[in-house]
């Protein structure tokens, strides 16, 4: 069952990433990403996995985390898929934040979204740095000009 959940979850998040990266101005993309639609099934599946992967051993390990215990726990497929769903959900949530900020400010975000897709925290860092650079070097320009792709 863990393998199927892993595969379905990986496939489930792809359309949202495709919309944000390739069709950011499309009204459907805006409506979907402004909602919590992508996160309800992910969070519900995470809850199911979390409840089913908790044992007295995992509860004790998570209550007083030691790296060696966490490494051993993630060798269990149920715990690993639960952790993976955690990553997928939070990376998508981070990407949604970057996307919505880009829509609000007009800032170019595709590079940060691609990084969020692969590693959420790196995409967030990229977005923060892009924002700082834009404000430092283009303070009087409208940010919308930065969203245009270079020719």
C-alpha positions as a Markdown table, in Angstrom:
| # | Residue | x | y | z |
|---|---|---|---|---|
| 1 | Unk | 0.0 | 0.0 | 0.0 |
| 2 | Unk | 2.9 | 2.4 | 0.8 |
| 3 | Unk | 4.3 | 2.0 | -2.7 |
| 4 | Unk | 0.9 | 2.9 | -4.3 |
| 5 | Unk | 0.4 | 5.9 | -2.1 |
| 6 | Unk | 4.0 | 7.1 | -2.9 |
| 7 | Unk | 3.3 | 6.8 | -6.7 |
| 8 | Unk | -0.1 | 8.4 | -6.5 |
| 9 | Unk | 1.1 | 11.3 | -4.4 |
| 10 | Unk | 4.1 | 12.0 | -6.7 |
| 11 | Unk | 1.7 | 12.1 | -9.7 |
| 12 | Unk | -1.0 | 14.1 | -7.8 |
| 13 | Unk | 1.3 | 17.1 | -7.2 |
| 14 | Unk | 2.6 | 17.4 | -10.8 |
| 15 | Unk | -0.4 | 19.2 | -12.4 |
| 16 | Unk | -0.1 | 22.0 | -9.7 |
| 17 | Unk | 3.6 | 22.5 | -10.4 |
| 18 | Unk | 2.9 | 22.4 | -14.2 |
| 19 | Unk | 0.2 | 25.1 | -13.8 |
| 20 | Unk | 2.4 | 27.4 | -11.6 |
| 21 | Unk | 5.5 | 27.0 | -13.8 |
| 22 | Unk | 4.1 | 26.9 | -17.3 |
| 23 | Unk | 0.7 | 28.6 | -17.0 |
| 24 | Unk | 1.1 | 31.1 | -14.2 |
| 25 | Unk | -1.2 | 33.8 | -15.7 |
| 26 | Unk | -4.0 | 31.4 | -16.6 |
| 27 | Unk | -7.2 | 32.1 | -14.6 |
| 28 | Unk | -7.7 | 28.4 | -13.8 |
| 29 | Unk | -4.1 | 28.3 | -12.3 |
| 30 | Unk | -4.9 | 31.4 | -10.2 |
| 31 | Unk | -8.2 | 30.0 | -8.9 |
| 32 | Unk | -6.7 | 26.6 | -8.1 |
| 33 | Unk | -3.6 | 28.0 | -6.4 |
| 34 | Unk | -5.6 | 30.6 | -4.4 |
| 35 | Unk | -7.6 | 27.7 | -2.9 |
| 36 | Unk | -6.6 | 24.9 | -0.6 |
| 37 | Unk | -7.8 | 22.3 | -3.1 |
| 38 | Unk | -4.3 | 20.7 | -3.5 |
| 39 | Unk | -3.6 | 20.5 | 0.2 |
| 40 | Unk | -6.8 | 18.8 | 1.5 |
| 41 | Unk | -6.1 | 15.4 | -0.1 |
| 42 | Unk | -2.4 | 15.6 | 0.7 |
| 43 | Unk | -3.0 | 16.5 | 4.3 |
| 44 | Unk | -5.7 | 13.9 | 4.7 |
| 45 | Unk | -3.4 | 11.2 | 3.2 |
| 46 | Unk | -0.6 | 12.4 | 5.5 |
| 47 | Unk | -2.9 | 12.1 | 8.5 |
| 48 | Unk | -3.9 | 8.5 | 7.5 |
| 49 | Unk | -0.2 | 7.6 | 7.0 |
| 50 | Unk | 0.8 | 9.3 | 10.2 |
| 51 | Unk | -1.8 | 7.5 | 12.3 |
| 52 | Unk | -0.9 | 4.1 | 10.7 |
| 53 | Unk | 2.9 | 4.6 | 11.1 |
| 54 | Unk | 2.8 | 5.5 | 14.8 |
| 55 | Unk | 3.9 | 2.7 | 17.1 |
| 56 | Unk | 5.2 | 3.0 | 20.7 |
| 57 | Unk | 8.8 | 2.9 | 19.2 |
| 58 | Unk | 8.1 | 5.7 | 16.6 |
| 59 | Unk | 6.3 | 7.8 | 19.2 |
| 60 | Unk | 9.2 | 7.6 | 21.6 |
| 61 | Unk | 11.8 | 8.3 | 18.9 |
| 62 | Unk | 9.9 | 11.4 | 17.7 |
| 63 | Unk | 9.4 | 12.6 | 21.3 |
| 64 | Unk | 13.1 | 12.7 | 21.9 |
| 65 | Unk | 14.7 | 12.7 | 18.5 |
| 66 | Unk | 18.2 | 11.3 | 18.0 |
| 67 | Unk | 19.6 | 11.2 | 14.5 |
| 68 | Unk | 20.4 | 7.4 | 14.6 |
| 69 | Unk | 16.8 | 6.6 | 15.7 |
| 70 | Unk | 15.3 | 8.8 | 13.0 |
| 71 | Unk | 17.5 | 7.2 | 10.3 |
| 72 | Unk | 16.4 | 3.7 | 11.5 |
| 73 | Unk | 12.7 | 4.8 | 11.5 |
| 74 | Unk | 13.0 | 6.1 | 7.9 |
| 75 | Unk | 14.2 | 2.6 | 6.8 |
| 76 | Unk | 10.5 | 1.5 | 7.4 |
| 77 | Unk | 8.5 | 2.1 | 4.2 |
| 78 | Unk | 5.4 | 3.4 | 6.1 |
| 79 | Unk | 7.5 | 6.0 | 7.9 |
| 80 | Unk | 9.4 | 6.9 | 4.7 |
| 81 | Unk | 6.3 | 7.4 | 2.6 |
| 82 | Unk | 4.8 | 9.5 | 5.5 |
| 83 | Unk | 7.9 | 11.6 | 5.5 |
| 84 | Unk | 7.9 | 11.9 | 1.7 |
| 85 | Unk | 4.3 | 13.0 | 1.7 |
| 86 | Unk | 5.3 | 15.6 | 4.3 |
| 87 | Unk | 8.0 | 16.9 | 1.9 |
| 88 | Unk | 5.6 | 16.9 | -1.1 |
| 89 | Unk | 3.0 | 18.8 | 0.8 |
| 90 | Unk | 5.3 | 21.4 | 2.3 |
| 91 | Unk | 7.3 | 21.9 | -0.9 |
| 92 | Unk | 4.0 | 22.5 | -2.8 |
| 93 | Unk | 2.8 | 24.8 | -0.1 |
| 94 | Unk | 6.1 | 26.7 | -0.3 |
| 95 | Unk | 5.8 | 26.8 | -4.1 |
| 96 | Unk | 2.2 | 28.1 | -3.8 |
| 97 | Unk | 3.5 | 30.9 | -1.5 |
| 98 | Unk | 6.2 | 31.9 | -4.0 |
| 99 | Unk | 3.7 | 31.7 | -6.9 |
| 100 | Unk | 1.1 | 33.9 | -5.1 |
| 101 | Unk | 3.8 | 36.4 | -4.1 |
| 102 | Unk | 4.9 | 36.6 | -7.8 |
| 103 | Unk | 1.3 | 37.1 | -8.9 |
| 104 | Unk | 0.8 | 39.8 | -6.3 |
| 105 | Unk | 4.0 | 41.7 | -7.0 |
| 106 | Unk | 4.7 | 40.8 | -10.6 |
| 107 | Unk | 8.1 | 39.4 | -9.6 |
| 108 | Unk | 9.7 | 36.7 | -11.8 |
| 109 | Unk | 9.4 | 33.4 | -10.0 |
| 110 | Unk | 9.8 | 30.6 | -12.4 |
| 111 | Unk | 13.4 | 29.9 | -11.2 |
| 112 | Unk | 12.3 | 29.8 | -7.6 |
| 113 | Unk | 9.3 | 27.6 | -8.4 |
| 114 | Unk | 11.5 | 25.1 | -10.2 |
| 115 | Unk | 13.8 | 25.0 | -7.2 |
| 116 | Unk | 10.7 | 24.6 | -4.9 |
| 117 | Unk | 9.7 | 21.6 | -7.0 |
| 118 | Unk | 13.0 | 19.9 | -6.3 |
| 119 | Unk | 13.8 | 21.3 | -2.9 |
| 120 | Unk | 11.3 | 23.6 | -1.3 |
| 121 | Unk | 13.6 | 25.4 | 1.1 |
| 122 | Unk | 16.0 | 26.2 | -1.8 |
| 123 | Unk | 13.2 | 27.7 | -3.8 |
| 124 | Unk | 12.1 | 29.8 | -0.9 |
| 125 | Unk | 15.7 | 31.0 | -0.4 |
| 126 | Unk | 15.8 | 31.8 | -4.1 |
| 127 | Unk | 12.6 | 33.8 | -3.9 |
| 128 | Unk | 13.8 | 35.7 | -0.9 |
| 129 | Unk | 17.1 | 36.6 | -2.6 |
| 130 | Unk | 15.3 | 37.6 | -5.8 |
| 131 | Unk | 13.1 | 39.9 | -3.8 |
| 132 | Unk | 16.1 | 41.4 | -2.0 |
| 133 | Unk | 18.0 | 41.9 | -5.2 |
| 134 | Unk | 15.0 | 43.4 | -7.0 |
| 135 | Unk | 14.4 | 45.9 | -4.2 |
| 136 | Unk | 18.1 | 46.8 | -3.9 |
| 137 | Unk | 18.8 | 47.2 | -7.6 |
| 138 | Unk | 15.5 | 48.3 | -9.0 |
| 139 | Unk | 13.8 | 50.2 | -6.1 |
| 140 | Unk | 12.1 | 52.8 | -8.3 |
| 141 | Unk | 11.1 | 50.5 | -11.1 |
| 142 | Unk | 7.9 | 48.6 | -11.0 |
| 143 | Unk | 8.4 | 45.0 | -10.2 |
| 144 | Unk | 6.1 | 44.0 | -13.1 |
| 145 | Unk | 9.0 | 44.8 | -15.4 |
| 146 | Unk | 11.0 | 42.1 | -13.8 |
| 147 | Unk | 8.4 | 39.4 | -14.6 |
| 148 | Unk | 9.1 | 39.7 | -18.3 |
| 149 | Unk | 11.4 | 37.1 | -19.6 |
| 150 | Unk | 14.6 | 38.4 | -21.2 |
| 151 | Unk | 14.7 | 38.1 | -25.0 |
